[in-house]
Amino acid sequence: VITGAAGGVGQALVDEFRGNGWRVIGTDVENRPEQLVVDDWVQGDLSTTSTREALRNTVGSVLSALINNAAVQFNSSFRMTTEQELLRSFEVNVLAGALLARDLVDPLSRSAGAIVNVGTVHSVATSANVFPYSFSKSALLGFTRSVAIEMAAEQVRCNAVLLGAVDTPMLREGLARRNHPDGADGNRRELIERTPLGKIATPPEIAPSVRFLADSSLSGFITGQSLLVDGGVSVKLSSE
């Protein structure tokens, strides 16, 4: 199961898993993009019980992996974040994935499956004006560690992938909202210059890291961990 499958990263994840022989159930609040090929599709808001029940019925008795990828991002400062933005951030970025994992825990247990939470480097080091996104995504780390401990006896692993800048509509929207004399292009150039690898990742570049943590034949002894896939930004001193 891949949530947020209609987005830029989500579509790359679907292609990555299906390209390696997995049967994929995609889900998103949006319609399935015409070019996206999945084995099953469930449309709806995962914060609602009805959508999670529909997905649970589609899954059946056995599930190898749940990829919690769905997310929203509000580019708001601490002072300016509204209650609605904060609640929606936690609803989509944390609660929906946690409730879905709980609802699918029996199918995951039957296959000694894996949960992979797609998070962000903003959980480790952040910047101004992304308060609700950083705050809510940071909660994924606690979710990851707690579920890893509680489900270990049933051989269900839970890990997180913390992404840096990935070329998606969400990133482009965020760059457009931040002040810069040259607008979004200026923000993009600065982001590339500040990234040690000197580029912004494409969704297909990060998808294999997610599959690595989902595939027990590749990462069967890894649980409760957070893999940074950020081009090196988290290891660079901001003062230099």
Beta strands, then each sheet from edge to edge (+ up, - down):
strand 1: 2-3
strand 2: 25-28
strand 3: 40-43
strand 4: 65-68
strand 5: 114-120
strand 6: 157-163
strand 7: 226-229
sheet 1: 1+ 2+ 3+
sheet 2: 4+ 5+ 6+ 7+
end
